[in-house]
Amino acid sequence: MDINYELYKVFYHVAATLSFSEASKQLFISQSAVSQSIKVLERKLNQPLFIRSTKKVQLTPEGEILLKHIEPAMNLIKKGENQLLEAHTLNGGQLRIGASDTICRYYLVPYLNQFHKKYPNIHIKVTNQTSIECVRFLENGQADFIITNYPNSALTNHLKTQVINEFHDVFAASRAAFPLEGQSVTLESLLDYPIMMLDRKSTTSEFLHQLFQKNQLDLVPEIELSSNDLLIDLARIGLGIAFVPDFCIPKEDKELFVLNLKEQLPARQMVAVYNENLPVSQAARQFMDLLQATATANGLSCSFQEQRIPASC
């Protein structure tokens, strides 16, 4: 049955106040318009909804049944409107972020803490995926934005990105197991050692394999895992040389050292990404502004742009 929502809205206000005149005041329409709307609704439903008299208005049994269904529906609509307004004013709503475990642990935590203290009524949901999987997560509308390492082969042209951090990858090894500290090593010489790295589904794996291929070298890692922290733990016990982002290694680690590589590895970026085809919430924009402010303070002044980010900003 095709019945205009406005008719149910008028019915609700009359039923709630049991007054045509009071309903007209709440709806900012004339009393005759209220009366006409009720007549149209009764005709469409083929049921009397009110008992009218000169002194008062009462619901019919049919009207009481309809009110039981209309009232929760009106409350749900009002609740939805209020949540939208709260989200727009940062007094409520939800913030959905996608990021890898490494980015969450070593980069996001202080920003989440700062944002939560400033906007305690906003519910924050963080989903952990690899940087490549995060892109698919974003395109499915399951996140407001994601934070990913760049380059990232999964990024498409309709995604907007902003550089928020820059870092270098390093080879880290146990001092006890690999007496290479202070020596200059080449990518080719590293092939003689067991290399440990993230698995093929990661941007880090893509980056390192492309780097070796560029130098016409075939990299066959000894161990591939899904966790940088676990790679570092295995490097400490001497199972191999781990390829990890520099910010993952404790500054005063007595067991590990960073290899002095003869070839200079290019820096990689960390980027915030959102889908320009989907609406971005006020909470998401505020969080991304927070990230951008820190990036600008650190000398990274790139603004939001197409997915193709230059190697240096």
C-alpha positions as CSV (number, residue, x, y, z in Angstrom):
1,M,0.0,0.0,0.0
2,D,1.5,3.3,-1.1
3,I,0.8,5.9,1.6
4,N,2.8,9.1,2.0
5,Y,4.9,9.3,5.1
6,E,3.6,12.8,5.8
7,L,0.1,11.3,6.4
8,Y,1.5,8.9,9.1
9,K,3.4,11.9,10.6
10,V,0.2,13.9,10.9
11,F,-1.6,10.8,12.4
12,Y,1.2,10.4,15.0
13,H,1.0,14.0,16.2
14,V,-2.8,13.9,16.5
15,A,-2.7,10.5,18.2
16,A,0.0,11.7,20.6
17,T,-1.8,14.9,21.6
18,L,-5.4,13.8,21.0
19,S,-5.9,17.3,19.5
20,F,-6.1,18.5,15.9
21,S,-5.2,22.1,17.0
22,E,-2.2,21.0,19.0
23,A,-1.0,18.8,16.2
24,S,-1.3,21.7,13.7
25,K,1.0,23.8,16.0
26,Q,3.6,21.1,16.2
27,L,3.6,20.5,12.5
28,F,3.3,24.2,11.6
29,I,0.4,23.6,9.3
30,S,-3.3,24.7,9.5
31,Q,-5.9,22.7,11.5
32,S,-7.9,22.1,8.3
33,A,-4.8,20.6,6.7
34,V,-4.4,18.3,9.6
35,S,-8.1,17.3,9.4
36,Q,-7.8,16.7,5.7
37,S,-4.7,14.5,6.0
38,I,-6.4,12.3,8.6
39,K,-9.4,11.9,6.3
40,V,-7.1,10.9,3.4
41,L,-5.3,8.4,5.6
42,E,-8.6,6.9,6.8
43,R,-9.8,6.6,3.3
44,K,-6.7,4.8,2.1
45,L,-6.7,2.4,5.0
46,N,-10.5,2.1,4.8
47,Q,-10.6,2.3,8.6
48,P,-11.8,5.0,11.0
49,L,-8.8,6.1,13.2
50,F,-10.4,8.8,15.5
51,I,-13.7,9.4,17.2
52,R,-14.3,13.1,16.9
53,S,-16.5,15.2,19.2
54,T,-16.8,18.8,19.9
55,K,-14.9,18.4,23.2
56,K,-12.3,15.8,22.6
57,V,-10.6,13.4,20.1
58,Q,-10.2,9.7,20.8
59,L,-8.5,6.8,19.0
60,T,-10.6,4.0,17.6
61,P,-9.4,0.5,18.3
62,E,-8.0,0.5,14.8
63,G,-6.2,3.8,15.5
64,E,-4.7,2.3,18.7
65,I,-3.3,-0.6,16.7
66,L,-1.8,1.7,14.1
67,L,-0.3,3.9,16.8
68,K,1.5,0.9,18.3
69,H,3.4,0.5,15.0
70,I,3.8,4.2,14.0
71,E,5.1,5.4,17.4
72,P,8.3,3.2,17.4
73,A,8.9,4.0,13.8
74,M,8.7,7.7,14.4
75,N,11.0,7.3,17.4
76,L,13.5,5.4,15.2
77,I,13.4,8.1,12.6
78,K,13.9,10.8,15.2
79,K,16.8,8.8,16.8
80,G,18.5,8.5,13.4
81,E,18.1,12.2,12.7
82,N,19.6,13.0,16.1
83,Q,22.6,10.7,15.5
84,L,23.3,12.3,12.2
85,L,23.2,15.8,13.8
86,E,25.4,14.6,16.6
87,A,27.9,13.1,14.2
88,H,27.9,16.4,12.3
89,T,28.7,18.3,15.4
90,L,31.1,15.7,16.8
91,N,28.9,15.0,19.8
92,G,28.3,11.4,18.7
93,G,28.4,9.0,15.8
94,Q,31.1,6.6,14.7
95,L,34.6,6.7,13.3
96,R,35.7,3.6,11.3
97,I,39.3,3.2,10.4
98,G,41.1,0.4,8.6
99,A,44.9,-0.2,9.2
100,S,47.5,-2.9,9.5
101,D,48.6,-4.2,12.9
102,T,52.0,-2.5,12.6
103,I,50.5,0.9,11.7
104,C,48.0,0.6,14.6
105,R,50.6,-0.3,17.1
106,Y,53.4,1.9,16.1
107,Y,51.6,4.9,14.6
108,L,47.9,5.2,15.4
109,V,47.7,4.7,19.1
110,P,48.7,8.2,20.3
111,Y,46.3,9.8,17.7
112,L,43.4,7.6,18.8
113,N,44.1,8.6,22.4
114,Q,44.2,12.3,21.5
115,F,41.0,12.0,19.4
116,H,39.1,10.0,22.0
117,K,39.9,12.5,24.8
118,K,38.7,15.4,22.6
119,Y,35.6,13.7,21.3
120,P,34.6,11.0,23.9
121,N,31.1,10.5,22.5
122,I,32.3,9.3,19.1
123,H,32.6,5.5,18.9
124,I,35.9,4.5,17.3
125,K,36.1,1.2,15.4
126,V,39.5,0.1,14.1
127,T,39.7,-3.0,11.8
128,N,43.1,-4.6,11.3
129,Q,43.9,-5.8,7.8
130,T,47.0,-5.8,5.6
131,S,47.6,-2.6,3.7
132,I,46.4,-4.3,0.5
133,E,43.3,-5.8,2.1
134,C,42.5,-2.4,3.7
135,V,41.9,-1.0,0.2
136,R,39.2,-3.6,-0.5
137,F,37.8,-2.9,2.9
138,L,37.5,0.8,2.0
139,E,36.0,0.2,-1.4
140,N,33.3,-2.0,0.2
141,G,32.3,1.0,2.4
142,Q,33.3,-0.8,5.6
143,A,35.6,2.0,6.7
144,D,35.5,5.8,6.5
145,F,39.2,5.9,5.6
146,I,42.2,3.7,5.9
147,I,45.9,4.2,6.7
148,T,48.2,2.3,4.5
149,N,51.8,2.0,3.4
150,Y,52.6,3.4,-0.1
151,P,53.3,2.3,-2.8
152,N,50.3,0.0,-2.7
153,S,49.2,-1.9,-5.8
154,A,45.6,-2.2,-4.7
155,L,45.0,1.6,-4.7
156,T,42.8,2.8,-7.6
157,N,42.4,6.1,-9.3
158,H,39.1,7.1,-7.5
159,L,40.8,7.0,-4.1
160,K,42.2,10.2,-2.6
161,T,45.4,9.9,-0.6
162,Q,47.4,12.1,1.7
163,V,50.9,11.6,2.9
164,I,51.0,11.6,6.7
165,N,54.3,9.9,7.5
166,E,57.5,8.8,5.9
167,F,59.8,6.0,6.9
168,H,62.7,3.7,5.8
169,D,62.8,-0.1,5.7
170,V,65.9,-1.8,7.2
171,F,67.5,-5.2,7.5
172,A,67.9,-6.1,11.2
173,A,69.9,-9.0,12.5
174,S,71.2,-10.5,15.8
175,R,74.6,-9.4,16.9
176,A,75.4,-12.8,18.2
177,A,74.3,-14.8,15.1
178,F,75.5,-12.5,12.2
179,P,78.9,-10.8,12.6
180,L,78.1,-8.1,10.1
181,E,77.9,-5.0,12.2
182,G,80.0,-2.2,10.9
183,Q,80.4,-3.8,7.5
184,S,79.0,-2.6,4.2
185,V,76.8,-5.2,2.6
186,T,75.1,-5.3,-0.8
187,L,71.7,-6.6,-1.8
188,E,73.4,-9.4,-3.7
189,S,75.5,-10.4,-0.7
190,L,72.3,-10.7,1.4
191,L,71.2,-13.5,-0.8
192,D,73.7,-15.7,1.0
193,Y,71.8,-15.2,4.3
194,P,68.3,-16.3,5.4
195,I,66.0,-13.4,4.7
196,M,62.8,-13.0,6.7
197,M,60.0,-10.7,5.6
198,L,56.3,-10.2,5.5
199,D,54.2,-12.5,3.2
200,R,53.3,-11.8,-0.4
201,K,50.0,-10.2,0.5
202,S,51.8,-7.1,2.0
203,T,53.0,-3.9,0.5
204,T,56.3,-4.5,2.2
205,S,56.8,-7.7,0.3
206,E,55.9,-6.0,-3.0
207,F,58.4,-3.3,-2.3
208,L,61.3,-5.6,-1.5
209,H,60.7,-8.0,-4.4
210,Q,60.5,-5.1,-6.8
211,L,63.7,-3.7,-5.3
212,F,65.6,-6.9,-5.9
213,Q,64.2,-7.3,-9.4
214,K,65.3,-3.8,-10.2
215,N,68.8,-4.9,-9.4
216,Q,68.3,-8.1,-11.4
217,L,68.4,-10.2,-8.4
218,D,66.0,-13.1,-7.5
219,L,64.9,-12.9,-3.8
220,V,63.8,-16.2,-2.2
221,P,63.0,-15.5,1.5
222,E,63.7,-18.1,4.1
223,I,60.7,-17.2,6.2
224,E,57.5,-15.2,5.4
225,L,55.1,-14.1,8.1
226,S,52.2,-11.8,8.6
227,S,53.7,-9.9,11.6
228,N,56.6,-7.5,11.8
229,D,56.8,-8.0,15.6
230,L,57.2,-11.8,15.1
231,L,59.9,-11.2,12.5
232,I,61.8,-9.1,15.0
233,D,61.5,-11.8,17.6
234,L,62.8,-14.4,15.2
235,A,65.7,-12.1,14.3
236,R,66.7,-11.8,17.9
237,I,67.1,-15.5,18.3
238,G,69.2,-15.6,15.1
239,L,66.8,-17.4,12.7
240,G,67.5,-14.9,9.9
241,I,67.8,-11.3,8.9
242,A,64.5,-9.5,9.1
243,F,63.3,-6.8,6.7
244,V,61.1,-4.4,8.7
245,P,60.2,-0.7,8.9
246,D,62.7,1.2,11.0
247,F,60.1,2.5,13.5
248,C,59.4,-1.1,14.6
249,I,62.8,-1.6,16.1
250,P,63.4,-0.3,19.7
251,K,66.0,2.5,19.7
252,E,68.1,0.9,22.3
253,D,67.9,-2.8,21.4
254,K,71.0,-4.5,22.6
255,E,70.5,-7.7,20.7
256,L,69.7,-6.4,17.2
257,F,71.6,-4.1,14.9
258,V,70.7,-2.5,11.5
259,L,72.8,-3.6,8.6
260,N,74.8,-1.0,6.7
261,L,73.5,-1.5,3.2
262,K,75.6,-0.2,0.3
263,E,72.5,0.5,-1.9
264,Q,70.3,3.3,-0.6
265,L,66.7,2.2,-0.2
266,P,64.1,4.7,-1.2
267,A,61.8,6.0,1.6
268,R,58.2,4.8,1.7
269,Q,55.2,6.8,2.8
270,M,52.3,6.2,5.1
271,V,49.1,7.6,3.6
272,A,45.5,8.3,4.7
273,V,43.1,7.2,2.0
274,Y,39.3,7.8,1.5
275,N,36.9,6.9,-1.3
276,E,35.7,10.1,-3.1
277,N,32.6,8.2,-4.3
278,L,31.3,7.8,-0.7
279,P,30.4,10.5,1.8
280,V,33.0,11.2,4.5
281,S,31.8,11.8,8.0
282,Q,32.7,14.9,10.0
283,A,34.5,12.6,12.5
284,A,36.6,11.1,9.8
285,R,37.6,14.5,8.4
286,Q,38.5,15.7,11.8
287,F,40.7,12.7,12.5
288,M,42.4,13.1,9.1
289,D,43.0,16.8,9.8
290,L,44.7,15.7,13.0
291,L,47.0,13.4,11.1
292,Q,47.7,16.1,8.5
293,A,48.6,18.7,11.2
294,T,51.3,16.4,12.5
295,A,52.6,15.6,9.0
296,T,52.8,19.3,8.2
297,A,54.7,20.0,11.4
298,N,57.1,17.2,10.3
299,G,57.7,18.8,6.9
300,L,55.3,16.7,4.9
301,S,53.0,19.3,3.2
302,C,51.3,17.1,0.7
303,S,47.5,17.8,0.4
304,F,44.9,15.3,-0.6
305,Q,45.4,14.2,-4.2
306,E,45.0,11.4,-6.7
307,Q,46.4,8.0,-5.8
308,R,49.6,8.6,-7.8
309,I,51.9,10.1,-5.1
310,P,55.4,11.3,-6.1
311,A,58.3,9.6,-4.3
312,S,59.2,12.8,-2.5
313,C,56.8,15.5,-1.5
